[in-house]
Amino acid sequence: MSDNTKEQVRERLAALREEMKRESLGAFIFPSTDPHNGEYVPEHWKGREWISGFDGSAGTAVVTMNEAALWTDSRYFIAAGEQLDGTEYVLMRERIDGTPTIAEWTGRKLAAAGGPTEVGIDGMVTPADVVEALKADLRAQGGLTLRTNFDPLGRIWHGRPAIPTTPIELHPTEYAGESCASKLDRVRTALRAVNAGGMLVSALDDIAWTLNLRGSDVHCNPVFVSYLLITQNRTTLFADRRKVGPEIEQYLKDNNIMLREYGDIREALQRYDEYSIMMDGSETSHTLYNSVRCKEKINRPSPITSMKSIKNSTEAEGFRNAMVRDGVAMVRFLRWLSPAVAKGSETEMSIDRKLTALRAEQDLFRGISFDTIAAYQEHGAIVHYEATPDSNMPLRPEGLLLIDSGAQYLDGTTDITRTIALGPVTEEQRRVYTLVLKGHIQLQMLKFPRGASGTQLDAIARRDMWAAGLNYMHGTGHGVGSYLNVHEGPHQIRMEYRPAPIQPGMTVTCEPGIYLEGRFGVRTENTLLTVPYMTTEFGEFLQFETLTLCPIDTTPVMTEMLTDEERRWLNDYHATVRERLTPYLDSDDAEWLRKATIEIG
């Protein structure tokens, strides 16, 4: 963080504390979420980043009259430590022994200060379940109370970005594979099954998927700011009318969808007259959840999330086609990379621009699916590193380069990581690279019974790392949207328990890694599709189809560490990559790919 930004953070904290004093608040909590509980949020709701200077996608800032702290997970320990250095903020490492919870830390600080015991949080950007749990935790810390109806950013954030008004676009059925009417019918069937008169949909990707609409309100995610209220007889979209052009207006009418202003949602919920409503308390903001006065609130996950996670045949084929085009761009990039680095003029940021430009040449390209991580040597140990002009490192023809990137295409979303040897690498780097590759291969070879959760699968990718005393703290895999958010639930593959089973049609990434702070990092990632394997007297078994088409660098591999089965998988994968991509490459690119995919013995 620059000295100028640090000074801005000090000024913002001073302004916040004036408002806290005026409102008799002992502390204020800033989550990373917006009213839709999005992982990535429009600039308007980046209040935690504005007040702290930390720009990671996950974190919670807490400010008292005298101190400040920020909680984040292992993906951001290094980046957050660097960005918060020189500010008041103390970094709190989540899930690390000795780290206090937000309530524990706040309780201790307010008890020591002897001032107000009321804590503030904006209930409009915090899920109802989070607020209720926080209330209980604060009560246990000496009777602290929580106020949810005050947003200090409305007073102190001068020049705050407006809520986006970019146009909503139609996502044709030729890519969606199912009509909006069919999806709404399925949703209503799910509501009847739990005796719900209606439901509020807050998640922007759920809304976009249900309506077969897309937008550009959130960086890298083709969604639009809105709410959707579905009952058995009515569907109402709450969105800024400036976003709705004639084509979309007619489309909504054709599908019997009423359009109301985005800001009308609270009043509409207050007037909601069905007997019951389904709302996901872990997704719906506290303010909106408590605006409804109907007889029964059914707090359970939205059925749309699970529907969306299972790709239909059109979406699956779209992924396959998108991966071909993405693979072509990746091959052209990788062929260009080493000679360019040898010339001595490339940096982390320049290769990011080159890769994006090559993807932009592909048909149906709509943008990147997340900010590219181009991390050289020690930067590779920063899990969610993003190069800046201050950190931008020149590349040399030696060591390891980690590139995690992806694109949005009209027919699919891609997410791929490759770690590349730019020249000579150390024995330690080779050993770590091979351990990561073994975990990457083992998970993709796995056959498993239908109903298994991602937590049960996770250990497969970590087995050989654990045997070597190594581990990584992030998840092994996440769902990927179909021209939607690159991170999609409800399923995940990770150590922490996630009950959602892996089902046929689900996309999921496979991205084990090892990160050695101050030295280097390695991660290898493919996107997979869950497909049937076989059915026996013990039930249905599943396997993964690898969607990503891009060679894996074999130069750092210690082949003696691979089993025969792992070698066969890698050689077969490279044969598939070569077969699928060669028809779309010129002769020079095709020859480079042939050499890059030569069988290892």
C-alpha positions as CSV (number, residue, x, y, z in Angstrom):
1,M,0.0,0.0,0.0
2,S,1.4,3.4,-0.9
3,D,2.0,6.1,1.6
4,N,-0.8,8.1,0.0
5,T,-3.3,5.3,0.4
6,K,-2.2,4.8,4.0
7,E,-2.9,8.5,4.7
8,Q,-6.3,8.1,3.1
9,V,-7.1,5.1,5.4
10,R,-6.1,7.2,8.4
11,E,-8.4,10.0,7.3
12,R,-11.3,7.6,6.6
13,L,-10.9,6.0,10.1
14,A,-11.0,9.5,11.7
15,A,-14.2,10.4,9.8
16,L,-15.7,7.0,10.7
17,R,-15.0,7.5,14.4
18,E,-16.6,10.9,14.4
19,E,-19.8,9.2,13.1
20,M,-19.5,6.4,15.6
21,K,-19.1,8.9,18.4
22,R,-22.2,10.8,17.1
23,E,-24.2,7.5,17.0
24,S,-22.8,6.2,20.4
25,L,-21.3,3.1,18.8
26,G,-18.3,1.4,20.4
27,A,-17.3,-0.5,17.2
28,F,-18.4,-0.9,13.6
29,I,-18.0,-4.0,11.4
30,F,-17.5,-4.0,7.7
31,P,-18.0,-7.3,5.9
32,S,-17.0,-7.9,2.3
33,T,-20.5,-8.6,1.0
34,D,-23.1,-6.5,-0.8
35,P,-27.0,-6.8,-0.5
36,H,-26.7,-10.0,-2.7
37,N,-24.0,-11.7,-0.7
38,G,-21.7,-11.8,-3.7
39,E,-18.1,-12.9,-3.5
40,Y,-17.3,-10.2,-6.0
41,V,-19.2,-6.9,-5.6
42,P,-19.7,-3.7,-7.5
43,E,-17.6,-0.8,-6.5
44,H,-20.5,0.9,-4.7
45,W,-20.4,-1.8,-2.0
46,K,-16.7,-2.2,-1.5
47,G,-16.9,-0.5,1.9
48,R,-14.5,-2.9,3.6
49,E,-11.8,-2.2,1.0
50,W,-12.5,1.6,1.2
51,I,-12.1,1.7,5.0
52,S,-9.1,-0.6,5.2
53,G,-7.2,-0.4,2.0
54,F,-7.1,-4.3,1.7
55,D,-8.5,-5.3,-1.7
56,G,-8.9,-9.1,-1.4
57,S,-12.3,-10.6,-2.1
58,A,-12.7,-12.0,1.4
59,G,-12.2,-10.2,4.7
60,T,-14.0,-8.4,7.6
61,A,-12.8,-5.1,9.1
62,V,-13.6,-4.1,12.6
63,V,-13.0,-0.6,13.9
64,T,-13.3,0.7,17.5
65,M,-12.6,4.2,18.7
66,N,-9.0,3.3,19.3
67,E,-8.1,0.2,17.3
68,A,-8.8,-1.6,14.1
69,A,-8.4,-5.2,12.9
70,L,-9.0,-7.2,9.8
71,W,-9.9,-10.9,9.5
72,T,-9.1,-12.9,6.3
73,D,-8.4,-16.4,5.2
74,S,-5.2,-18.2,4.2
75,R,-5.4,-17.1,0.5
76,Y,-4.7,-13.5,1.6
77,F,-2.4,-13.8,4.6
78,I,0.7,-12.6,2.7
79,A,-1.1,-10.0,0.6
80,A,-3.2,-8.6,3.5
81,G,-0.1,-8.4,5.7
82,E,1.7,-6.3,3.0
83,Q,-1.3,-4.0,2.3
84,L,-2.1,-3.4,6.0
85,D,1.5,-2.7,7.0
86,G,1.8,0.8,8.2
87,T,-1.9,1.2,9.0
88,E,-3.7,0.8,12.3
89,Y,-5.1,-2.5,11.2
90,V,-3.9,-5.7,12.9
91,L,-4.1,-8.8,10.6
92,M,-6.2,-11.6,12.1
93,R,-5.5,-15.0,10.4
94,E,-8.7,-17.0,10.3
95,R,-8.7,-20.6,11.3
96,I,-5.3,-20.3,12.9
97,D,-4.9,-21.3,16.5
98,G,-4.9,-18.3,18.8
99,T,-6.8,-16.0,16.5
100,P,-9.7,-14.5,18.3
101,T,-13.2,-14.3,16.7
102,I,-14.6,-11.0,15.8
103,A,-16.9,-11.1,18.8
104,E,-14.1,-12.0,21.2
105,W,-11.8,-9.3,20.0
106,T,-14.5,-6.7,19.9
107,G,-15.7,-7.6,23.4
108,R,-12.2,-7.4,24.9
109,K,-11.5,-4.0,23.3
110,L,-14.8,-2.5,24.3
111,A,-14.5,-3.8,27.9
112,A,-11.0,-2.2,28.1
113,A,-12.2,1.1,26.7
114,G,-15.2,1.4,29.0
115,G,-17.3,3.3,26.5
116,P,-20.4,2.4,24.5
117,T,-21.3,-1.3,24.2
118,E,-23.3,-1.1,21.0
119,V,-21.7,-2.4,17.8
120,G,-22.8,-1.4,14.3
121,I,-23.1,-3.4,11.1
122,D,-25.1,-2.5,7.9
123,G,-28.0,-5.0,7.9
124,M,-28.6,-4.4,4.2
125,V,-25.2,-5.9,3.2
126,T,-25.0,-8.7,5.8
127,P,-27.0,-12.0,5.6
128,A,-29.7,-12.6,8.2
129,D,-28.0,-15.7,9.6
130,V,-24.7,-13.9,10.0
131,V,-26.4,-11.1,11.9
132,E,-28.2,-13.5,14.2
133,A,-25.1,-15.5,15.0
134,L,-23.1,-12.3,15.6
135,K,-25.8,-11.0,18.0
136,A,-25.5,-14.2,20.0
137,D,-21.7,-14.1,20.0
138,L,-21.7,-10.4,21.1
139,R,-24.2,-11.0,23.9
140,A,-21.8,-13.7,25.2
141,Q,-19.1,-11.0,25.4
142,G,-20.6,-9.1,28.3
143,G,-23.9,-8.2,26.8
144,L,-22.8,-6.3,23.8
145,T,-25.7,-5.3,21.4
146,L,-25.8,-5.1,17.6
147,R,-27.3,-2.3,15.6
148,T,-28.1,-3.0,12.0
149,N,-29.9,0.1,10.6
150,F,-27.0,2.5,10.1
151,D,-24.6,2.8,7.2
152,P,-21.8,5.3,8.0
153,L,-20.4,5.0,4.5
154,G,-23.5,7.0,3.3
155,R,-22.1,10.0,5.2
156,I,-18.3,9.7,4.9
157,W,-17.6,8.1,1.6
158,H,-17.5,11.2,-0.6
159,G,-17.5,10.4,-4.3
160,R,-18.9,6.9,-3.7
161,P,-19.4,5.0,-7.0
162,A,-23.0,4.7,-8.1
163,I,-24.8,1.4,-8.4
164,P,-24.2,0.2,-12.0
165,T,-26.7,0.9,-14.7
166,T,-25.2,-1.1,-17.5
167,P,-27.7,-2.8,-19.9
168,I,-29.1,-6.2,-19.3
169,E,-28.6,-8.7,-22.2
170,L,-30.4,-11.8,-23.4
171,H,-28.6,-15.1,-23.1
172,P,-30.1,-17.2,-25.9
173,T,-31.5,-20.6,-25.4
174,E,-29.0,-21.9,-27.9
175,Y,-26.4,-21.5,-25.2
176,A,-28.6,-21.8,-22.1
177,G,-30.2,-25.1,-23.3
178,E,-33.4,-24.4,-21.4
179,S,-36.0,-21.7,-21.6
180,C,-36.8,-19.2,-18.9
181,A,-40.4,-20.5,-18.7
182,S,-39.1,-24.1,-18.1
183,K,-36.8,-23.0,-15.3
184,L,-39.5,-21.0,-13.6
185,D,-41.8,-24.1,-13.8
186,R,-39.1,-26.1,-12.1
187,V,-38.6,-23.5,-9.4
188,R,-42.4,-23.4,-8.6
189,T,-42.4,-27.2,-8.4
190,A,-39.6,-27.0,-5.9
191,L,-41.6,-24.4,-3.9
192,R,-44.7,-26.5,-3.8
193,A,-42.7,-29.4,-2.5
194,V,-41.9,-27.4,0.7
195,N,-45.3,-25.6,0.9
196,A,-43.7,-22.2,0.1
197,G,-46.0,-19.6,-1.4
198,G,-43.1,-17.8,-3.0
199,M,-39.4,-17.1,-2.7
200,L,-37.0,-14.1,-2.8
201,V,-33.9,-14.6,-5.0
202,S,-31.0,-12.4,-4.0
203,A,-28.0,-14.1,-5.6
204,L,-27.2,-12.4,-8.8
205,D,-26.0,-15.5,-10.7
206,D,-29.2,-17.4,-9.6
207,I,-31.3,-14.5,-11.1
208,A,-29.3,-14.4,-14.3
209,W,-29.5,-18.2,-14.8
210,T,-33.2,-18.4,-14.1
211,L,-34.2,-15.6,-16.5
212,N,-31.5,-16.4,-19.2
213,L,-30.3,-12.9,-18.9
214,R,-26.8,-11.5,-18.4
215,G,-25.2,-8.2,-17.5
216,S,-21.9,-6.5,-16.7
217,D,-22.4,-4.9,-13.3
218,V,-19.8,-7.0,-11.5
219,H,-16.2,-7.1,-12.6
220,C,-15.6,-10.4,-14.5
221,N,-19.0,-11.8,-13.6
222,P,-21.8,-11.4,-16.3
223,V,-24.6,-10.6,-13.8
224,F,-26.8,-7.5,-13.2
225,V,-27.9,-5.9,-9.9
226,S,-31.4,-7.0,-9.2
227,Y,-33.8,-9.1,-7.1
228,L,-36.3,-11.7,-8.2
229,L,-39.6,-12.4,-6.4
230,I,-41.3,-15.6,-7.5
231,T,-44.7,-16.8,-6.4
232,Q,-47.0,-19.5,-7.9
233,N,-48.7,-16.8,-10.0
234,R,-46.3,-14.0,-10.4
235,T,-42.7,-13.3,-11.2
236,T,-41.3,-9.8,-10.5
237,L,-37.8,-8.6,-11.4
238,F,-36.6,-5.6,-9.4
239,A,-34.0,-3.8,-11.4
240,D,-33.1,-0.2,-12.5
241,R,-35.3,0.5,-15.5
242,R,-32.5,2.3,-17.2
243,K,-30.9,-1.1,-17.6
244,V,-33.8,-2.5,-19.6
245,G,-33.8,-1.8,-23.3
246,P,-36.8,-2.5,-25.7
247,E,-35.7,-6.1,-26.5
248,I,-35.4,-7.1,-22.8
249,E,-38.6,-5.3,-21.9
250,Q,-40.5,-7.3,-24.6
251,Y,-38.7,-10.5,-23.4
252,L,-39.9,-9.9,-19.9
253,K,-43.5,-9.3,-21.1
254,D,-43.4,-12.5,-23.2
255,N,-42.4,-14.5,-20.1
256,N,-45.0,-12.8,-17.9
257,I,-42.4,-11.1,-15.7
258,M,-43.3,-7.8,-14.1
259,L,-40.6,-5.2,-13.9
260,R,-40.2,-2.9,-10.8
261,E,-37.5,-0.5,-9.7
262,Y,-34.6,-2.0,-7.8
263,G,-35.3,0.2,-4.8
264,D,-38.9,-1.0,-4.5
265,I,-37.9,-4.4,-3.1
266,R,-38.2,-3.6,0.6
267,E,-41.7,-2.1,0.2
268,A,-42.7,-5.1,-1.9
269,L,-41.6,-7.5,0.8
270,Q,-43.5,-5.5,3.4
271,R,-46.6,-5.9,1.3
272,Y,-46.0,-9.5,0.5
273,D,-49.4,-11.3,1.0
274,E,-48.7,-15.0,0.5
275,Y,-49.0,-17.3,3.5
276,S,-45.3,-18.3,3.4
277,I,-42.0,-17.3,1.7
278,M,-38.8,-19.1,1.2
279,M,-35.6,-17.1,1.9
280,D,-32.1,-18.3,2.4
281,G,-30.9,-16.7,5.6
282,S,-27.3,-17.3,4.7
283,E,-27.9,-15.3,1.5
284,T,-30.7,-12.8,2.1
285,S,-29.7,-9.6,3.8
286,H,-30.9,-9.1,7.4
287,T,-32.8,-6.0,6.5
288,L,-34.8,-7.7,3.7
289,Y,-35.3,-10.9,5.6
290,N,-36.9,-9.0,8.4
291,S,-39.1,-6.8,6.1
292,V,-41.4,-9.7,5.4
293,R,-44.4,-10.0,7.8
294,C,-46.1,-13.2,6.3
295,K,-47.2,-16.1,8.5
296,E,-44.2,-18.4,7.8
297,K,-40.6,-17.8,6.7
298,I,-39.0,-20.9,5.3
299,N,-35.2,-20.5,5.9
300,R,-33.5,-22.9,3.5
301,P,-31.1,-22.8,0.5
302,S,-32.5,-21.7,-2.8
303,P,-33.4,-24.6,-5.1
304,I,-32.0,-22.6,-8.0
305,T,-28.4,-23.0,-6.8
306,S,-28.5,-26.7,-7.1
307,M,-30.4,-26.6,-10.4
308,K,-27.8,-24.2,-11.9
309,S,-24.9,-26.4,-10.8
310,I,-26.0,-29.3,-12.9
311,K,-25.2,-28.5,-16.5
312,N,-27.6,-29.7,-19.2
313,S,-26.2,-31.2,-22.4
314,T,-26.2,-27.9,-24.3
315,E,-24.2,-26.2,-21.5
316,A,-21.8,-29.2,-21.3
317,E,-21.1,-29.1,-25.0
318,G,-20.7,-25.3,-24.7
319,F,-18.0,-25.9,-22.1
320,R,-16.2,-28.3,-24.4
321,N,-16.3,-25.8,-27.3
322,A,-15.2,-22.9,-25.1
323,M,-12.2,-25.0,-23.8
324,V,-11.0,-25.6,-27.4
325,R,-10.9,-21.9,-28.1
326,D,-9.3,-21.2,-24.7
327,G,-6.8,-23.9,-25.3
328,V,-5.8,-22.4,-28.6
329,A,-5.2,-19.1,-26.9
330,M,-3.2,-20.8,-24.1
331,V,-1.0,-22.7,-26.6
332,R,-0.2,-19.6,-28.6
333,F,0.6,-17.8,-25.3
334,L,2.9,-20.6,-24.0
335,R,4.7,-20.9,-27.3
336,W,5.4,-17.1,-27.2
337,L,6.3,-17.0,-23.5
338,S,9.8,-18.5,-23.2
339,P,11.4,-16.7,-26.2
340,A,9.8,-13.4,-25.0
341,V,11.2,-13.9,-21.5
342,A,14.6,-14.7,-22.9
343,K,14.7,-11.3,-24.6
344,G,14.5,-9.7,-21.2
345,S,11.6,-7.3,-21.6
346,E,8.6,-9.1,-20.1
347,T,7.0,-8.6,-16.7
348,E,4.1,-10.2,-14.7
349,M,1.8,-7.4,-16.0
350,S,3.0,-7.5,-19.6
351,I,2.3,-11.3,-20.0
352,D,-1.1,-10.8,-18.4
353,R,-1.9,-8.3,-21.1
354,K,-0.6,-10.7,-23.8
355,L,-2.7,-13.6,-22.6
356,T,-5.8,-11.5,-22.5
357,A,-5.2,-10.2,-26.0
358,L,-4.8,-13.7,-27.3
359,R,-8.1,-14.8,-25.7
360,A,-9.8,-11.7,-27.1
361,E,-9.1,-13.0,-30.6
362,Q,-11.3,-16.1,-30.0
363,D,-14.9,-16.3,-31.1
364,L,-17.6,-15.6,-28.5
365,F,-15.1,-14.0,-26.0
366,R,-16.7,-11.7,-23.6
367,G,-13.9,-10.9,-21.2
368,I,-11.8,-12.5,-18.5
369,S,-13.5,-14.5,-15.8
370,F,-11.3,-13.2,-12.9
371,D,-8.2,-11.0,-12.6
372,T,-5.3,-13.0,-13.9
373,I,-2.7,-14.2,-11.4
374,A,0.7,-14.0,-13.0
375,A,3.1,-14.7,-10.2
376,Y,6.8,-15.2,-10.7
377,Q,9.0,-17.0,-8.1
378,E,8.3,-15.8,-4.6
379,H,5.1,-14.1,-5.7
380,G,3.7,-17.5,-6.6
381,A,3.5,-18.2,-2.9
382,I,0.9,-15.5,-2.5
383,V,-2.2,-17.5,-3.4
384,H,-4.3,-14.7,-4.8
385,Y,-1.5,-12.4,-5.9
386,E,-2.3,-9.7,-8.4
387,A,0.6,-7.7,-9.9
388,T,0.5,-3.9,-9.4
389,P,2.9,-1.3,-10.8
390,D,4.7,-1.4,-7.5
391,S,5.0,-5.2,-7.3
392,N,5.4,-5.9,-11.0
393,M,8.4,-8.3,-11.3
394,P,10.5,-8.7,-14.4
395,L,10.7,-12.3,-15.6
396,R,14.0,-14.1,-16.1
397,P,14.7,-17.3,-17.9
398,E,14.9,-19.3,-14.7
399,G,12.6,-20.4,-11.9
400,L,8.8,-20.9,-11.9
401,L,5.9,-18.8,-13.1
402,L,2.4,-19.5,-11.9
403,I,-0.4,-18.3,-14.1
404,D,-4.0,-18.7,-13.0
405,S,-6.4,-17.2,-15.5
406,G,-9.7,-17.7,-17.3
407,A,-12.2,-16.2,-19.7
408,Q,-15.9,-15.7,-20.2
409,Y,-17.3,-17.0,-23.5
410,L,-20.9,-17.0,-24.5
411,D,-21.0,-20.8,-24.3
412,G,-18.8,-21.3,-21.2
413,T,-16.5,-20.1,-18.5
414,T,-12.9,-21.2,-18.2
415,D,-10.5,-21.4,-15.2
416,I,-7.0,-22.8,-15.6
417,T,-3.7,-22.7,-13.8
418,R,-0.4,-23.7,-15.1
419,T,3.0,-23.4,-13.4
420,I,5.8,-23.1,-16.0
421,A,9.5,-23.5,-15.7
422,L,11.0,-20.5,-17.5
423,G,14.5,-22.1,-17.3
424,P,16.5,-24.0,-14.7
425,V,14.7,-24.8,-11.5
426,T,15.9,-26.1,-8.2
427,E,15.5,-29.7,-7.0
428,E,13.1,-28.4,-4.3
429,Q,11.0,-26.8,-7.0
430,R,11.0,-30.0,-9.1
431,R,9.9,-32.1,-6.1
432,V,7.1,-29.7,-5.1
433,Y,6.0,-29.4,-8.7
434,T,5.7,-33.2,-9.0
435,L,3.9,-33.6,-5.7
436,V,1.3,-31.1,-6.9
437,L,1.0,-32.9,-10.2
438,K,0.5,-36.2,-8.5
439,G,-2.4,-34.8,-6.5
440,H,-3.8,-33.1,-9.6
441,I,-3.8,-36.4,-11.5
442,Q,-5.0,-38.6,-8.7
443,L,-8.2,-36.6,-8.2
444,Q,-9.0,-36.6,-12.0
445,M,-8.5,-40.4,-12.1
446,L,-10.9,-41.0,-9.2
447,K,-14.0,-43.1,-9.5
448,F,-16.5,-42.6,-6.7
449,P,-20.1,-43.4,-5.6
450,R,-22.8,-41.0,-6.4
451,G,-23.7,-39.1,-3.2
452,A,-20.1,-38.6,-2.1
453,S,-19.4,-35.0,-1.1
454,G,-16.4,-32.9,-2.1
455,T,-14.9,-33.3,1.4
456,Q,-14.6,-37.0,1.0
457,L,-12.8,-36.5,-2.4
458,D,-10.5,-33.8,-1.1
459,A,-8.0,-36.1,0.6
460,I,-7.2,-37.9,-2.6
461,A,-5.5,-34.7,-4.0
462,R,-3.5,-34.2,-0.7
463,R,-2.4,-37.8,0.0
464,D,1.1,-37.6,-1.3
465,M,1.6,-34.0,-0.1
466,W,0.6,-35.0,3.4
467,A,3.0,-37.9,3.3
468,A,5.7,-35.4,2.6
469,G,4.5,-33.1,5.5
470,L,3.1,-30.5,3.1
471,N,-0.4,-29.0,2.7
472,Y,-2.4,-26.1,1.3
473,M,-5.1,-24.2,3.1
474,H,-7.4,-23.3,0.2
475,G,-10.0,-25.6,-1.3
476,T,-9.1,-28.1,-4.0
477,G,-12.1,-27.4,-6.3
478,H,-15.2,-25.2,-6.9
479,G,-18.0,-25.2,-9.3
480,V,-17.8,-23.1,-12.5
481,G,-20.8,-21.3,-14.0
482,S,-21.9,-21.6,-17.6
483,Y,-21.1,-18.0,-18.9
484,L,-21.6,-17.1,-15.3
485,N,-19.6,-16.7,-12.1
486,V,-16.3,-18.6,-12.1
487,H,-17.0,-19.6,-8.5
488,E,-20.2,-21.5,-8.1
489,G,-21.8,-23.7,-5.5
490,P,-23.3,-25.5,-3.7
491,H,-20.6,-28.1,-4.1
492,Q,-16.9,-27.7,-3.3
493,I,-13.9,-30.0,-2.9
494,R,-12.2,-28.9,0.3
495,M,-11.0,-30.1,3.7
496,E,-13.8,-28.2,5.6
497,Y,-17.0,-30.2,5.5
498,R,-19.4,-29.3,2.6
499,P,-22.4,-31.6,2.6
500,A,-23.5,-31.0,-1.1
501,P,-22.9,-34.2,-3.0
502,I,-21.0,-34.2,-6.4
503,Q,-23.6,-35.1,-9.0
504,P,-23.5,-35.8,-12.7
505,G,-23.5,-32.6,-14.8
506,M,-21.6,-30.6,-12.1
507,T,-18.5,-28.8,-13.2
508,V,-15.7,-28.5,-10.7
509,T,-12.1,-27.4,-10.7
510,C,-9.1,-29.5,-9.6
511,E,-6.4,-27.2,-8.3
512,P,-4.1,-28.5,-5.6
513,G,-1.0,-26.4,-4.8
514,I,1.9,-25.9,-2.5
515,Y,3.2,-22.5,-1.4
516,L,6.5,-21.8,0.3
517,E,6.4,-18.2,1.5
518,G,9.2,-16.0,0.2
519,R,10.4,-18.7,-2.2
520,F,7.8,-20.0,-4.8
521,G,4.4,-21.5,-5.3
522,V,3.0,-24.2,-7.5
523,R,-0.6,-24.9,-8.6
524,T,-2.0,-26.9,-11.5
525,E,-5.7,-26.6,-12.3
526,N,-8.1,-28.1,-14.8
527,T,-11.9,-27.7,-15.0
528,L,-13.8,-31.0,-14.9
529,L,-17.3,-32.3,-15.7
530,T,-18.8,-35.0,-13.5
531,V,-20.1,-37.8,-15.7
532,P,-21.4,-41.4,-15.1
533,Y,-18.8,-44.2,-14.8
534,M,-20.7,-47.4,-14.1
535,T,-23.6,-48.9,-12.2
536,T,-23.2,-52.0,-10.1
537,E,-25.2,-53.8,-7.3
538,F,-23.7,-51.1,-5.0
539,G,-25.2,-48.2,-7.0
540,E,-24.1,-45.6,-9.4
541,F,-20.5,-44.6,-9.7
542,L,-19.1,-41.3,-11.2
543,Q,-15.9,-40.0,-12.7
544,F,-14.5,-36.8,-14.1
545,E,-14.2,-35.7,-17.7
546,T,-11.3,-33.2,-18.0
547,L,-12.6,-30.2,-19.9
548,T,-9.5,-28.0,-19.9
549,L,-7.3,-28.4,-23.0
550,C,-3.7,-27.2,-22.4
551,P,-0.4,-28.9,-22.0
552,I,1.1,-29.3,-18.5
553,D,4.8,-28.4,-18.4
554,T,6.7,-31.7,-18.0
555,T,10.2,-30.1,-17.8
556,P,10.1,-29.7,-14.0
557,V,8.6,-33.2,-13.4
558,M,10.6,-35.8,-11.5
559,T,9.3,-38.7,-13.5
560,E,10.6,-41.2,-11.0
561,M,8.1,-39.9,-8.5
562,L,5.1,-40.7,-10.8
563,T,3.4,-44.1,-10.7
564,D,2.9,-45.9,-14.0
565,E,-0.8,-45.1,-13.7
566,E,0.0,-41.4,-13.3
567,R,2.3,-41.4,-16.3
568,R,-0.3,-43.1,-18.4
569,W,-2.9,-40.4,-17.4
570,L,-0.6,-37.6,-18.2
571,N,0.4,-39.1,-21.6
572,D,-3.3,-39.8,-22.5
573,Y,-4.3,-36.3,-21.4
574,H,-1.6,-34.8,-23.6
575,A,-2.7,-36.9,-26.5
576,T,-6.2,-35.6,-26.1
577,V,-5.0,-32.0,-26.0
578,R,-2.9,-32.5,-29.1
579,E,-5.8,-34.2,-31.0
580,R,-8.4,-31.6,-30.0
581,L,-6.3,-28.4,-30.6
582,T,-4.1,-29.2,-33.5
583,P,-6.8,-28.7,-36.2
584,Y,-7.1,-25.1,-35.0
585,L,-3.4,-24.2,-34.9
586,D,-1.1,-23.0,-37.6
587,S,1.9,-25.2,-38.4
588,D,4.3,-23.5,-36.0
589,D,1.9,-23.6,-33.0
590,A,1.1,-27.2,-33.9
591,E,4.7,-28.2,-33.9
592,W,5.3,-26.5,-30.5
593,L,2.3,-28.4,-29.1
594,R,3.6,-31.7,-30.5
595,K,6.9,-31.2,-28.6
596,A,5.2,-30.0,-25.5
597,T,3.0,-33.1,-25.3
598,I,5.7,-35.8,-26.1
599,E,5.1,-38.8,-23.9
600,I,7.2,-39.1,-20.8
601,G,8.7,-42.5,-19.9
